[in-house]
Amino acid sequence: MKIETKNLVKKYNDKVVLNLPQLVVESGELWGLVGNNGAGKTTFLRLILDLTQASEGQVFSNGTDVAKDESWKEYTGSYLDEGFVIDFLTPEEFFRFVGATYKMSDNEIRAILERLRPFFNGEILDQDKKYIREFSKGNIQKIGIAAAMLSQPKVLILDEPFANLDPTSQISLKRILKELNQEKKTTILISSHNLNHVTEICTQIALLEKGNIIREVRNTAQFGQLLAELESYFAVGN
């Protein structure tokens, strides 16, 4: 599933915070977006998910304008922040709720969760009396990410997925994302402050700064050079 922007602009109080005349995430890419705080990363992801309205332009998912047609929701999974979970439910209750929206059976839900058990690291499942709000930030993030992947979406969108996760969970998540991309051909978009995570797993990387894409690299052989360039770029405080 391809994601594409056309003359996309987002303004707040007449200040342009995002300006993407044309950006294409090709079907089957594991696409990484890096940038400083305030660069516009989360704003872009929220526009893709129709959670905020564009000031100008459009976002297309598989050729569909996301602001005018909701069919893209059937094949899209996402987790941006804790607002994406229902924290007065237990994890199992929440997973069943999400699965029901995709008309998944209990057996289908259970099978997916079992495959994700290594990612949970013994801290999420089989705790029927513990509500999501009682978990640590890292475990809440795991729950949200798992829920986003539950329906095996064709498009997966994650904002800072490695933040708050311990090293073991980060390694597990990288493996899961690469498997989804390589085996299921899932189109994955992630934003991250961590340059190493992005260059390690992504097939394409874009640098967003002050609302503009200033560099894109699709050749993974150049990622090592890109990492050095990005480290130098961010070090000078642009």
N, CA, C and O of each residue as an XYZ file, in Angstrom:
952
protein
N       0.832     -1.189      0.000
C       0.000      0.000      0.000
C       0.878      1.254      0.000
O       1.729      1.419      0.874
N       0.674      2.110     -0.954
C       1.492      3.314     -1.091
C       0.856      4.498     -0.370
O      -0.356      4.704     -0.439
N       1.691      5.273      0.325
C       1.261      6.513      0.972
C       1.874      7.676      0.205
O       3.067      7.669     -0.098
N       1.057      8.669     -0.106
C       1.552      9.779     -0.928
C       0.929     11.093     -0.482
O      -0.245     11.146     -0.113
N       1.732     12.152     -0.522
C       1.212     13.488     -0.232
C       1.191     14.322     -1.517
O       1.991     14.118     -2.429
N       0.263     15.252     -1.553
C       0.164     16.181     -2.682
C      -0.072     17.583     -2.134
O      -1.143     17.900     -1.617
N       0.970     18.417     -2.265
C       0.898     19.819     -1.821
C       0.400     19.925     -0.386
O      -0.441     20.770     -0.077
N       0.916     19.071      0.489
C       0.428     18.998      1.869
C       1.053     20.101      2.722
O       2.274     20.240      2.789
N       0.199     20.870      3.363
C       0.634     21.956      4.243
C      -0.204     21.927      5.514
O      -1.425     21.776      5.463
N       0.465     22.072      6.653
C      -0.229     22.228      7.923
C       0.263     23.496      8.593
O       1.466     23.711      8.742
N      -0.698     24.345      9.002
C      -0.368     25.606      9.662
C      -1.043     25.660     11.029
O      -2.127     25.114     11.231
N      -0.373     26.330     11.957
C      -0.964     26.668     13.246
C      -0.794     28.171     13.439
O       0.325     28.680     13.490
N      -1.921     28.871     13.546
C      -1.874     30.322     13.703
C      -1.034     30.981     12.607
O      -0.202     31.850     12.869
N      -1.279     30.537     11.369
C      -0.605     31.057     10.174
C       0.878     30.697     10.085
O       1.571     31.132      9.165
N       1.361     29.905     11.037
C       2.750     29.444     10.964
C       2.767     28.068     10.312
O       2.069     27.156     10.757
N       3.565     27.919      9.257
C       3.674     26.637      8.562
C       4.554     25.702      9.388
O       5.722     25.999      9.636
N       3.987     24.566      9.814
C       4.746     23.588     10.596
C       5.062     22.337      9.776
O       5.873     21.504     10.181
N       4.410     22.219      8.617
C       4.694     21.079      7.742
C       4.413     21.480      6.303
O       3.361     22.039      5.996
N       5.370     21.188      5.421
C       5.222     21.539      4.014
C       5.816     20.420      3.167
O       7.030     20.353      2.978
N       4.950     19.540      2.657
C       5.390     18.395      1.874
C       4.700     18.402      0.512
O       3.646     17.789      0.345
N       5.292     19.094     -0.461
C       4.668     19.173     -1.792
C       4.412     17.798     -2.399
O       3.336     17.549     -2.941
N       5.394     16.907     -2.310
C       5.214     15.544     -2.794
C       6.164     14.612     -2.056
O       7.383     14.777     -2.101
N       5.585     13.640     -1.382
C       6.359     12.632     -0.677
C       5.685     11.293     -0.915
O       4.465     11.175     -0.801
N       6.479     10.288     -1.246
C       5.924      8.968     -1.562
C       6.591      7.907     -0.701
O       7.815      7.779     -0.686
N       5.774      7.156      0.010
C       6.223      5.951      0.693
C       5.721      4.780     -0.140
O       4.525      4.489     -0.161
N       6.633      4.118     -0.819
C       6.226      3.054     -1.731
C       5.690      1.844     -0.964
O       6.054      1.608      0.188
N       4.835      1.100     -1.616
C       4.280     -0.112     -1.029
C       5.399     -1.072     -0.637
O       6.295     -1.356     -1.432
N       5.336     -1.568      0.598
C       6.316     -2.532      1.057
C       7.590     -1.940      1.618
O       8.506     -2.687      1.960
N       7.681     -0.622      1.726
C       8.860     -0.009      2.321
C       8.766     -0.024      3.846
O       7.678      0.040      4.418
N       9.924     -0.111      4.486
C      10.023      0.136      5.923
C      10.687      1.492      6.031
O      11.908      1.615      5.938
N       9.879      2.487      6.225
C      10.239      3.889      5.998
C      10.462      4.588      7.329
O       9.576      4.598      8.183
N      11.638      5.170      7.508
C      11.970      5.851      8.751
C      12.019      7.356      8.585
O      12.559      7.871      7.607
N      11.447      8.053      9.555
C      11.426      9.509      9.557
C      12.177      9.994     10.785
O      11.809      9.666     11.913
N      13.233     10.778     10.568
C      14.015     11.296     11.682
C      13.970     12.816     11.672
O      13.786     13.448     10.632
N      14.142     13.381     12.858
C      14.115     14.833     12.978
C      14.073     15.241     14.437
O      13.710     14.448     15.305
N      14.446     16.488     14.701
C      14.417     17.010     16.054
C      12.988     17.206     16.542
O      12.038     17.125     15.763
N      12.844     17.465     17.837
C      11.531     17.841     18.364
C      11.034     19.079     17.621
O      11.788     20.021     17.381
N       9.759     19.058     17.265
C       9.182     20.196     16.569
C       9.412     20.197     15.073
O       9.018     21.136     14.382
N      10.057     19.135     14.558
C      10.327     19.082     13.115
C       9.071     18.819     12.301
O       9.026     19.128     11.111
N       8.041     18.245     12.941
C       6.787     17.970     12.228
C       6.506     16.485     12.050
O       5.582     16.121     11.323
N       7.289     15.613     12.703
C       7.130     14.180     12.511
C       5.748     13.689     12.930
O       5.044     13.046     12.152
N       5.371     14.000     14.165
C       4.079     13.530     14.667
C       2.926     14.182     13.908
O       1.905     13.541     13.662
N       3.083     15.437     13.541
C       2.045     16.113     12.754
C       1.805     15.375     11.446
O       0.657     15.192     11.039
N       2.878     14.949     10.785
C       2.743     14.218      9.533
C       2.006     12.903      9.741
O       1.110     12.562      8.969
N       2.381     12.163     10.782
C       1.715     10.894     11.041
C       0.235     11.096     11.374
O      -0.607     10.292     10.973
N      -0.078     12.152     12.097
C      -1.484     12.434     12.424
C      -2.282     12.810     11.180
O      -3.473     12.512     11.094
N      -1.640     13.455     10.227
C      -2.308     13.773      8.965
C      -2.589     12.510      8.156
O      -3.646     12.383      7.538
N      -1.637     11.577      8.162
C      -1.841     10.313      7.454
C      -3.048      9.568      8.027
O      -3.795      8.913      7.301
N      -3.220      9.686      9.350
C      -4.298      8.968     10.036
C      -5.564      9.809     10.155
O      -6.509      9.412     10.837
N      -5.590     10.957      9.503
C      -6.756     11.846      9.519
C      -7.155     12.232     10.945
O      -8.339     12.353     11.259
N      -6.151     12.421     11.797
C      -6.415     12.855     13.168
C      -6.332     14.360     13.311
O      -6.739     14.921     14.328
N      -5.808     15.007     12.294
C      -5.812     16.458     12.223
C      -6.055     16.857     10.778
O      -5.744     16.097      9.861
N      -6.599     18.024     10.575
C      -6.987     18.450      9.228
C      -5.873     19.248      8.571
O      -5.293     20.144      9.185
N      -5.580     18.923      7.332
C      -4.566     19.661      6.583
C      -5.047     21.071      6.289
O      -6.232     21.291      6.040
N      -4.132     22.015      6.317
C      -4.467     23.384      5.919
C      -4.602     23.479      4.409
O      -5.434     24.219      3.884
N      -3.766     22.714      3.728
C      -3.820     22.630      2.270
C      -3.372     21.228      1.858
O      -2.666     20.548      2.604
N      -3.780     20.813      0.689
C      -3.285     19.573      0.116
C      -3.968     18.320      0.641
O      -4.972     18.383      1.351
N      -3.388     17.171      0.268
C      -4.019     15.885      0.544
C      -2.997     14.817      0.885
O      -1.825     14.906      0.519
N      -3.481     13.797      1.602
C      -2.728     12.576      1.842
C      -3.512     11.424      1.225
O      -4.716     11.292      1.447
N      -2.824     10.596      0.450
C      -3.474      9.453     -0.202
C      -2.900      8.156      0.352
O      -1.686      8.018      0.505
N      -3.776      7.215      0.649
C      -3.387      5.870      1.047
C      -3.970      4.906      0.030
O      -5.188      4.772     -0.090
N      -3.092      4.238     -0.700
C      -3.516      3.344     -1.776
C      -4.442      4.064     -2.756
O      -5.419      3.495     -3.244
N      -4.114      5.331     -3.033
C      -4.889      6.116     -3.987
C      -6.118      6.780     -3.423
O      -6.815      7.498     -4.140
N      -6.409      6.556     -2.126
C      -7.603      7.116     -1.496
C      -7.243      8.323     -0.644
O      -6.305      8.268      0.152
N      -7.984      9.411     -0.808
C      -7.813     10.595      0.025
C      -8.294     10.243      1.434
O      -9.482      9.990      1.636
N      -7.377     10.224      2.413
C      -7.735      9.744      3.751
C      -8.766     10.631      4.437
O      -9.466     10.182      5.344
N      -8.863     11.899      4.004
C      -9.813     12.813      4.632
C     -11.225     12.664      4.063
O     -12.179     13.205      4.621
N     -11.359     11.936      2.960
C     -12.661     11.842      2.300
C     -13.229     10.427      2.254
O     -14.406     10.243      1.943
N     -12.408      9.430      2.561
C     -12.841      8.046      2.474
C     -12.156      7.262      3.579
O     -10.937      7.348      3.727
N     -12.914      6.498      4.359
C     -12.359      5.801      5.513
C     -11.974      4.351      5.214
O     -11.686      3.595      6.141
N     -11.961      3.954      3.963
C     -11.656      2.562      3.636
C     -10.248      2.168      4.052
O      -9.995      0.992      4.315
N      -9.319      3.128      4.118
C      -7.931      2.859      4.511
C      -7.826      2.341      5.940
O      -6.845      1.683      6.289
N      -8.823      2.630      6.765
C      -8.774      2.201      8.167
C      -8.828      0.685      8.295
O      -8.361      0.123      9.286
N      -9.399      0.026      7.292
C      -9.543     -1.426      7.347
C      -8.199     -2.148      7.279
O      -8.076     -3.273      7.764
N      -7.188     -1.508      6.680
C      -5.897     -2.176      6.514
C      -4.749     -1.416      7.190
O      -3.581     -1.670      6.895
N      -5.077     -0.491      8.090
C      -4.063      0.339      8.731
C      -4.059      0.130     10.239
O      -5.106      0.183     10.884
N      -2.879     -0.106     10.795
C      -2.693     -0.176     12.240
C      -1.771      0.946     12.674
O      -0.859      1.321     11.938
N      -2.001      1.490     13.873
C      -1.182      2.625     14.294
C      -1.115      2.738     15.808
O      -2.028      2.333     16.527
N      -0.004      3.301     16.270
C       0.147      3.684     17.672
C       1.051      4.908     17.717
O       2.217      4.851     17.325
N       0.490      6.027     18.208
C       1.260      7.256     18.323
C       1.564      7.610     19.770
O       2.659      8.080     20.078
N       0.592      7.384     20.668
C       0.797      7.735     22.070
C      -0.217      6.992     22.930
O      -1.006      6.193     22.424
N      -0.190      7.259     24.235
C      -1.031      6.536     25.173
C      -2.528      6.781     24.952
O      -3.362      6.028     25.453
N      -2.861      7.822     24.210
C      -4.257      8.077     23.891
C      -4.856      7.008     22.979
O      -6.070      6.971     22.774
N      -4.006      6.138     22.432
C      -4.481      5.087     21.539
C      -4.911      3.829     22.297
O      -5.401      2.883     21.680
N      -4.741      3.801     23.604
C      -5.178      2.652     24.394
C      -6.325      3.062     25.298
O      -6.511      4.247     25.577
N      -7.097      2.081     25.757
C      -8.184      2.321     26.710
C      -7.671      1.840     28.053
O      -7.669      0.642     28.338
N      -7.235      2.788     28.880
C      -6.442      2.392     30.041
C      -7.240      1.843     31.212
O      -6.648      1.381     32.188
N      -8.584      1.879     31.145
C      -9.361      1.286     32.234
C      -9.711     -0.177     31.942
O     -10.470     -0.798     32.686
N      -9.157     -0.720     30.857
C      -9.295     -2.143     30.541
C      -8.003     -2.878     30.898
O      -6.942     -2.263     31.007
N      -8.098     -4.177     31.075
C      -6.895     -4.990     31.184
C      -6.336     -5.175     29.772
O      -7.059     -4.947     28.802
N      -5.071     -5.580     29.626
C      -4.542     -5.802     28.278
C      -5.386     -6.783     27.461
O      -5.672     -6.527     26.292
N      -5.789     -7.913     28.073
C      -6.580     -8.895     27.342
C      -7.914     -8.326     26.891
O      -8.363     -8.593     25.776
N      -8.555     -7.535     27.763
C      -9.824     -6.908     27.401
C      -9.634     -5.942     26.237
O     -10.455     -5.877     25.321
N      -8.538     -5.198     26.292
C      -8.267     -4.239     25.222
C      -7.978     -4.947     23.907
O      -8.456     -4.524     22.854
N      -7.201     -6.018     23.960
C      -6.900     -6.759     22.738
C      -8.174     -7.367     22.144
O      -8.347     -7.371     20.925
N      -9.050     -7.871     22.986
C     -10.314     -8.420     22.484
C     -11.174     -7.330     21.858
O     -11.837     -7.550     20.845
N     -11.152     -6.143     22.480
C     -11.914     -5.016     21.930
C     -11.388     -4.631     20.547
O     -12.164     -4.450     19.608
N     -10.063     -4.507     20.431
C      -9.469     -4.151     19.139
C      -9.745     -5.241     18.115
O     -10.116     -4.948     16.979
N      -9.565     -6.497     18.511
C      -9.810     -7.603     17.593
C     -11.236     -7.633     17.100
O     -11.486     -7.940     15.935
N     -12.181     -7.315     17.978
C     -13.595     -7.330     17.598
C     -13.899     -6.289     16.530
O     -14.763     -6.501     15.680
N     -13.190     -5.161     16.572
C     -13.428     -4.133     15.551
C     -13.008     -4.613     14.162
O     -13.499     -4.122     13.145
N     -12.089     -5.583     14.141
C     -11.656     -6.166     12.866
C     -12.311     -7.526     12.624
O     -11.916     -8.264     11.720
N     -13.325     -7.851     13.450
C     -14.083     -9.103     13.320
C     -13.182    -10.324     13.431
O     -13.359    -11.309     12.713
N     -12.217    -10.247     14.338
C     -11.320    -11.364     14.599
C     -11.932    -12.265     15.668
O     -12.573    -11.782     16.602
N     -11.734    -13.557     15.529
C     -12.207    -14.497     16.534
C     -11.244    -14.514     17.714
O     -10.110    -14.048     17.607
N     -11.707    -15.060     18.850
C     -10.840    -15.170     20.016
C      -9.610    -16.010     19.704
O      -8.514    -15.708     20.177
N      -9.783    -17.049     18.920
C      -8.651    -17.906     18.554
C      -7.631    -17.150     17.704
O      -6.426    -17.318     17.890
N      -8.103    -16.323     16.775
C      -7.200    -15.532     15.943
C      -6.419    -14.529     16.799
O      -5.214    -14.351     16.625
N      -7.126    -13.880     17.723
C      -6.475    -12.917     18.616
C      -5.426    -13.616     19.460
O      -4.305    -13.129     19.601
N      -5.794    -14.757     20.018
C      -4.881    -15.504     20.886
C      -3.632    -15.947     20.120
O      -2.524    -15.912     20.657
N      -3.813    -16.360     18.879
C      -2.677    -16.820     18.076
C      -1.677    -15.685     17.826
O      -0.466    -15.893     17.907
N      -2.184    -14.493     17.522
C      -1.304    -13.338     17.296
C      -0.575    -12.984     18.581
O       0.630    -12.734     18.559
N      -1.289    -12.961     19.703
C      -0.677    -12.590     20.971
C       0.396    -13.598     21.387
O       1.405    -13.224     21.985
N       0.180    -14.857     21.073
C       1.192    -15.859     21.403
C       2.473    -15.610     20.620
O       3.571    -15.803     21.143
N       2.336    -15.182     19.366
C       3.528    -14.886     18.564
C       4.257    -13.647     19.099
O       5.462    -13.489     18.899
N       3.510    -12.777     19.779
C       4.105    -11.562     20.335
C       4.602    -11.749     21.765
O       5.155    -10.823     22.358
N       4.407    -12.944     22.318
C       4.768    -13.175     23.717
C       6.231    -12.821     24.024
O       6.492    -12.241     25.078
N       7.207    -13.147     23.140
C       8.592    -12.741     23.443
C       8.745    -11.225     23.578
O       9.541    -10.753     24.390
N       7.995    -10.468     22.794
C       8.032     -9.003     22.879
C       7.492     -8.531     24.223
O       7.988     -7.553     24.783
N       6.476     -9.222     24.743
C       5.889     -8.845     26.030
C       6.818     -9.179     27.203
O       6.705     -8.585     28.275
N       7.728    -10.122     26.996
C       8.742    -10.451     28.000
C       8.131    -10.814     29.356
O       8.667    -10.462     30.406
N       6.999    -11.525     29.313
C       6.373    -11.998     30.537
C       5.699    -10.940     31.382
O       5.365    -11.197     32.539
N       5.486     -9.725     30.819
C       4.994     -8.620     31.641
C       3.588     -8.140     31.276
O       3.055     -7.259     31.951
N       2.977     -8.692     30.232
C       1.703     -8.157     29.746
C       0.558     -9.147     29.879
O      -0.475     -8.836     30.471
N       0.741    -10.324     29.336
C      -0.342    -11.301     29.294
C      -0.533    -11.993     30.641
O       0.350    -11.988     31.499
N      -1.724    -12.593     30.798
C      -2.052    -13.391     31.979
C      -2.026    -12.573     33.269
O      -1.643    -13.073     34.327
N      -2.436    -11.316     33.165
C      -2.559    -10.461     34.347
C      -3.959     -9.851     34.335
O      -4.133     -8.649     34.133
N      -4.947    -10.709     34.554
C      -6.344    -10.344     34.346
C      -6.856     -9.247     35.284
O      -7.869     -8.612     34.990
N      -6.178     -9.019     36.393
C      -6.676     -8.045     37.365
C      -5.929     -6.715     37.306
O      -6.172     -5.828     38.124
N      -5.029     -6.576     36.349
C      -4.220     -5.361     36.268
C      -4.655     -4.534     35.069
O      -4.606     -5.000     33.930
N      -5.081     -3.301     35.333
C      -5.529     -2.415     34.262
C      -4.327     -1.794     33.546
O      -3.237     -1.680     34.106
N      -4.555     -1.401     32.306
C      -3.470     -0.826     31.505
C      -2.861      0.387     32.198
O      -1.647      0.583     32.136
N      -3.673      1.196     32.850
C      -3.154      2.406     33.500
C      -2.173      2.100     34.632
O      -1.442      2.985     35.078
N      -2.158      0.855     35.094
C      -1.272      0.465     36.191
C       0.090     -0.033     35.707
O       0.980     -0.304     36.513
N       0.246     -0.152     34.392
C       1.514     -0.619     33.838
C       2.489      0.546     33.678
O       2.090      1.711     33.691
N       3.769      0.217     33.529
C       4.793      1.233     33.265
C       4.591      1.819     31.873
O       3.879      1.246     31.050
N       5.223      2.968     31.613
C       5.102      3.598     30.298
C       5.609      2.669     29.195
O       5.025      2.601     28.114
N       6.694      1.960     29.478
C       7.226      1.045     28.476
C       6.256     -0.072     28.147
O       6.095     -0.434     26.982
N       5.608     -0.622     29.163
C       4.663     -1.714     28.921
C       3.372     -1.214     28.276
O       2.765     -1.923     27.473
N       2.952      0.000     28.623
C       1.800      0.585     27.928
C       2.126      0.733     26.440
O       1.281      0.488     25.580
N       3.367      1.138     26.153
C       3.782      1.260     24.760
C       3.748     -0.093     24.055
O       3.300     -0.185     22.912
N       4.219     -1.145     24.729
C       4.162     -2.485     24.153
C       2.723     -2.881     23.834
O       2.447     -3.439     22.772
N       1.808     -2.590     24.762
C       0.400     -2.929     24.561
C      -0.152     -2.193     23.342
O      -0.854     -2.783     22.520
N       0.167     -0.900     23.228
C      -0.322     -0.122     22.098
C       0.235     -0.596     20.767
O      -0.489     -0.670     19.774
N       1.524     -0.918     20.749
C       2.158     -1.409     19.522
C       1.567     -2.757     19.123
O       1.274     -2.995     17.951
N       1.393     -3.647     20.120
C       0.814     -4.963     19.843
C      -0.596     -4.828     19.292
O      -0.966     -5.539     18.358
N      -1.384     -3.925     19.857
C      -2.745     -3.709     19.369
C      -2.733     -3.213     17.924
O      -3.594     -3.582     17.125
N      -1.748     -2.371     17.598
C      -1.636     -1.856     16.226
C      -1.325     -2.964     15.234
O      -1.713     -2.886     14.069
N      -0.621     -4.005     15.698
C      -0.226     -5.104     14.817
C      -1.222     -6.257     14.840
O      -1.082     -7.212     14.076
N      -2.226     -6.176     15.712
C      -3.102     -7.318     15.971
C      -3.817     -7.810     14.724
O      -3.931     -9.017     14.510
N      -4.296     -6.897     13.908
C      -5.080     -7.279     12.723
C      -4.199     -7.613     11.521
O      -4.700     -7.816     10.415
N      -2.873     -7.670     11.746
C      -1.917     -7.886     10.658
C      -2.168     -6.895      9.516
O      -2.452     -7.295      8.387
N      -2.061     -5.602      9.822
C      -2.389     -4.564      8.842
C      -1.426     -4.539      7.670
O      -0.291     -5.006      7.767
N      -1.889     -3.993      6.572
C      -1.036     -3.816      5.403
C      -0.202     -2.551      5.516
O       0.834     -2.417      4.864
N      -0.666     -1.615      6.358
C       0.083     -0.395      6.653
C       0.181     -0.268      8.169
O      -0.827     -0.365      8.869
N       1.391     -0.052      8.675
C       1.619      0.090     10.111
C       2.355      1.400     10.357
O       3.397      1.659      9.754
N       1.803      2.231     11.254
C       2.362      3.552     11.534
C       2.654      3.662     13.025
O       1.752      3.519     13.851
N       3.921      3.918     13.368
C       4.341      3.977     14.762
C       5.173      5.225     15.000
O       6.106      5.516     14.251
N       4.823      5.967     16.061
C       5.550      7.180     16.423
C       6.469      6.873     17.597
O       5.998      6.506     18.674
N       7.770      7.021     17.399
C       8.774      6.755     18.422
C       8.562      5.392     19.089
O       8.441      5.327     20.312
N       8.516      4.315     18.321
C       8.186      3.009     18.904
C       9.231      2.461     19.867
O       8.914      1.599     20.686
N      10.476      2.944     19.787
C      11.529      2.410     20.647
C      11.675      3.188     21.949
O      12.387      2.753     22.855
N      11.013      4.325     22.047
C      11.091      5.117     23.268
C      10.458      4.342     24.423
O       9.437      3.678     24.243
N      11.059      4.426     25.598
C      10.551      3.805     26.830
C      10.745      2.290     26.877
O      10.435      1.666     27.892
N      11.251      1.686     25.797
C      11.447      0.235     25.789
C      12.853     -0.123     26.263
O      13.820      0.574     25.954
N      12.956     -1.215     27.016
C      14.264     -1.691     27.451
C      14.983     -2.323     26.260
O      14.346     -2.614     25.247
N      16.295     -2.540     26.359
C      17.062     -3.078     25.217
C      16.516     -4.387     24.664
O      16.478     -4.578     23.449
N      16.086     -5.304     25.558
C      15.550     -6.580     25.088
C      14.311     -6.368     24.235
O      14.152     -7.010     23.197
N      13.435     -5.475     24.666
C      12.201     -5.207     23.922
C      12.493     -4.484     22.614
O      11.816     -4.715     21.612
N      13.499     -3.609     22.617
C      13.885     -2.925     21.382
C      14.357     -3.926     20.343
O      13.966     -3.849     19.179
N      15.192     -4.859     20.758
C      15.698     -5.878     19.827
C      14.549     -6.727     19.298
O      14.492     -7.025     18.105
N      13.630     -7.118     20.185
C      12.486     -7.930     19.780
C      11.604     -7.172     18.788
O      11.141     -7.743     17.800
N      11.374     -5.889     19.053
C      10.532     -5.099     18.155
C      11.178     -4.939     16.787
O      10.490     -5.007     15.768
N      12.483     -4.729     16.750
C      13.172     -4.627     15.462
C      12.975     -5.894     14.642
O      12.711     -5.838     13.441
N      13.108     -7.031     15.305
C      12.928     -8.310     14.606
C      11.506     -8.433     14.076
O      11.303     -8.856     12.938
N      10.532     -8.072     14.881
C       9.128     -8.168     14.465
C       8.856     -7.270     13.264
O       8.210     -7.687     12.303
N       9.351     -6.036     13.322
C       9.095     -5.092     12.229
C       9.748     -5.570     10.937
O       9.147     -5.479      9.866
N      10.971     -6.079     11.033
C      11.643     -6.576      9.827
C      10.924     -7.791      9.255
O      10.822     -7.933      8.037
N      10.427     -8.664     10.120
C       9.687     -9.829      9.644
C       8.386     -9.420      8.964
O       8.040     -9.956      7.912
N       7.667     -8.476      9.558
C       6.425     -8.000      8.943
C       6.696     -7.408      7.564
O       5.952     -7.647      6.613
N       7.765     -6.639      7.476
C       8.096     -5.989      6.214
C       8.565     -6.985      5.162
O       8.155     -6.904      4.004
N       9.411     -7.914      5.553
C       9.995     -8.836      4.590
C       9.069     -9.988      4.226
O       9.016    -10.396      3.066
N       8.335    -10.517      5.208
C       7.503    -11.689      4.961
C       6.070    -11.329      4.559
O       5.473    -11.993      3.711
N       5.527    -10.284      5.165
C       4.140     -9.886      4.873
C       4.055     -8.716      3.898
O       2.969     -8.346      3.452
N       5.219     -8.134      3.569
C       5.283     -6.968      2.677
C       4.490     -5.791      3.233
O       3.931     -4.990      2.482
N       4.450     -5.698      4.564
C       3.749     -4.605      5.225
C       4.478     -3.291      4.982
O       5.697     -3.216      5.136
N       3.744     -2.269      4.609
C       4.298     -0.922      4.510
C       4.351     -0.350      5.920
O       3.318     -0.221      6.577
N       5.552     -0.005      6.389
C       5.726      0.456      7.762
C       6.346      1.840      7.776
O       7.349      2.092      7.108
N       5.737      2.742      8.550
C       6.267      4.081      8.739
C       6.565      4.263     10.217
O       5.675      4.099     11.051
N       7.795      4.596     10.550
C       8.140      4.881     11.940
C       8.871      6.212     12.021
O       9.622      6.581     11.118
N       8.642      6.919     13.104
C       9.455      8.089     13.405
C      10.325      7.744     14.590
O       9.942      6.931     15.432
N      11.487      8.350     14.663
C      12.382      8.056     15.783
C      13.422      9.151     15.928
O      13.882      9.736     14.947
N      13.786      9.416     17.197
C      14.926     10.279     17.456
C      16.230      9.505     17.360
O      17.300     10.092     17.198
N      16.137      8.186     17.461
C      17.331      7.357     17.514
C      17.790      6.990     16.107
O      17.150      6.188     15.427
N      18.890      7.574     15.682
C      19.378      7.363     14.322
C      19.810      5.926     14.094
O      19.629      5.380     13.006
N      20.388      5.310     15.134
C      20.874      3.938     14.970
C      19.733      2.962     14.725
O      19.850      2.076     13.878
N      18.626      3.112     15.457
C      17.491      2.229     15.244
C      16.979      2.343     13.809
O      16.701      1.337     13.157
N      16.860      3.564     13.331
C      16.302      3.796     12.002
C      17.206      3.229     10.914
O      16.735      2.552     10.000
N      18.496      3.505     11.014
C      19.405      3.021      9.973
C      19.572      1.509     10.028
O      19.944      0.889      9.031
N      19.301      0.911     11.184
C      19.465     -0.538     11.325
C      18.358     -1.321     10.634
O      18.618     -2.389     10.080
N      17.115     -0.809     10.654
C      16.006     -1.626     10.161
C      15.297     -1.077      8.931
O      14.598     -1.826      8.249
N      15.455      0.197      8.630
C      14.639      0.800      7.574
C      15.208      0.552      6.179
O      16.413      0.366      6.010
N      14.329      0.554      5.193
C      14.739      0.437      3.804
C      14.803      1.799      3.120
O      15.341      1.927      2.020
N      14.253      2.807      3.776
C      14.281      4.163      3.258
C      14.213      5.119      4.435
O      13.496      4.862      5.403
N      14.945      6.211      4.365
C      15.004      7.172      5.460
C      14.814      8.577      4.917
O      15.345      8.934      3.865
N      14.041      9.370      5.660
C      13.860     10.778      5.305
C      14.171     11.639      6.523
O      13.799     11.297      7.645
N      14.844     12.737      6.300
C      15.168     13.698      7.355
C      14.211     14.881      7.245
O      14.160     15.572      6.227
N      13.459     15.093      8.317
C      12.493     16.187      8.366
C      13.024     17.263      9.300
O      13.397     16.977     10.438
N      13.057     18.477      8.829
C      13.537     19.587      9.641
C      12.698     20.824      9.345
O      12.566     21.249      8.197
N      12.136     21.391     10.411
C      11.306     22.589     10.316
C      10.187     22.413      9.301
O       9.846     23.334      8.558
N       9.619     21.194      9.285
C       8.456     20.916      8.447
C       8.757     20.540      7.016
O       7.840     20.334      6.221
N      10.041     20.447      6.672
C      10.423     20.135      5.294
C      11.316     18.899      5.237
O      12.174     18.702      6.097
N      11.107     18.072      4.221
C      12.010     16.954      3.972
C      13.254     17.520      3.287
O      13.179     18.063      2.184
N      14.398     17.384      3.959
C      15.621     17.954      3.390
C      16.577     16.889      2.869
O      17.583     17.214      2.238
N      16.269     15.607      3.130
C      17.119     14.538      2.609
C      16.338     13.230      2.610
O      15.643     12.916      3.576
N      16.454     12.474      1.533
C      15.871     11.138      1.461
C      16.922     10.182      0.912
O      17.656     10.517     -0.018
N      16.986      8.988      1.495
C      17.919      7.958      1.029
C      17.173      6.637      0.949
O      16.569      6.197      1.927
N      17.217      6.004     -0.222
C      16.591      4.700     -0.407
C      17.608      3.577     -0.585
O      17.240      2.402     -0.571
N      18.862      3.920     -0.749
C      19.910      2.928     -0.958
C      20.519      2.565      0.395
O      21.249      3.362      0.983
N      20.216      1.349      0.894
C      20.693      0.960      2.217
C      22.212      0.909      2.297
O      22.777      1.009      3.386
N      22.874      0.755      1.165
C      24.335      0.738      1.164
C      24.898      2.095      1.589
O      26.057      2.198      1.992
N      24.069      3.125      1.493
C      24.520      4.469      1.852
C      24.143      4.851      3.280
O      24.433      5.965      3.716
N      23.497      3.939      4.015
C      23.010      4.284      5.344
C      24.135      4.591      6.319
O      23.988      5.452      7.187
N      25.274      3.885      6.181
C      26.400      4.153      7.062
C      26.893      5.579      6.905
O      27.148      6.282      7.882
N      27.021      5.989      5.644
C      27.432      7.357      5.360
C      26.376      8.333      5.839
O      26.697      9.392      6.379
N      25.091      7.967      5.638
C      24.005      8.841      6.074
C      24.023      9.016      7.584
O      23.807     10.120      8.084
N      24.280      7.929      8.319
C      24.305      8.013      9.779
C      25.347      9.019     10.233
O      25.085      9.838     11.114
N      26.533      8.957      9.631
C      27.592      9.906      9.987
C      27.175     11.337      9.655
O      27.439     12.262     10.423
N      26.521     11.511      8.506
C      26.066     12.839      8.105
C      24.997     13.359      9.062
O      25.010     14.529      9.444
N      24.072     12.481      9.444
C      23.002     12.901     10.341
C      23.538     13.248     11.731
O      23.097     14.215     12.353
N      24.491     12.451     12.208
C      25.079     12.743     13.503
C      25.765     14.114     13.479
O      25.674     14.886     14.434
N      26.448     14.396     12.376
C      27.095     15.694     12.230
C      26.063     16.805     12.128
O      26.224     17.880     12.706
N      24.980     16.522     11.368
C      23.937     17.528     11.177
C      23.279     17.906     12.506
O      23.139     19.087     12.820
N      22.875     16.891     13.286
C      22.193     17.171     14.530
C      23.130     17.763     15.577
O      22.691     18.495     16.464
N      24.421     17.448     15.474
C      25.382     17.942     16.455
C      25.562     19.444     16.387
O      25.878     20.072     17.397
N      25.365     20.043     15.200
C      25.590     21.479     15.059
C      24.385     22.284     15.489
O      24.429     23.515     15.491
N      23.287     21.594     15.860
C      22.141     22.280     16.411
C      21.307     23.043     15.417
O      20.731     24.076     15.758
N      21.227     22.549     14.172
C      20.391     23.234     13.182
C      18.929     23.179     13.574
O      18.078     23.705     12.857
